[in-house]
Amino acid sequence: MAAGVPARPLLRGSGAPINEELGSAVALLVMRAFGLAAVPRPEHGPAEIGEWDSFGTLKLIVSLEEELKIALSADEVARVARVSDLVDLVDAARRRAASV
């Protein structure tokens, strides 16, 4: 679902609302962790970002945990196929932390 001019997505395919602020923050952290020249697009992942290897994944986890005050497992992050999946993972981690 999208709305506005220009149109922006309001819902994911699952019907869950998109948190644009979180998406931007995660994309910026991905850029910094991997030393990219530009913020990656939501559909970019390890296949498009050469630095997103096993060592890069560890750097990314540390960056996300320190900046966003969450806990992520290396196994969870290793299954991420694109930045938008990482946003979903971070969102779930934040919800878990808030419920404790």
Secondary structure, DSSP 8 states (H G I E B T S, - for coil): -EETTTTEE-B-TTS-B--HHHHHHHHHHHHHHHT-SS---TT--TTT-TT-SHHHHHHHHHHHHHHHT----HHHHHT--SHHHHHHHHHHHHHHHHH-
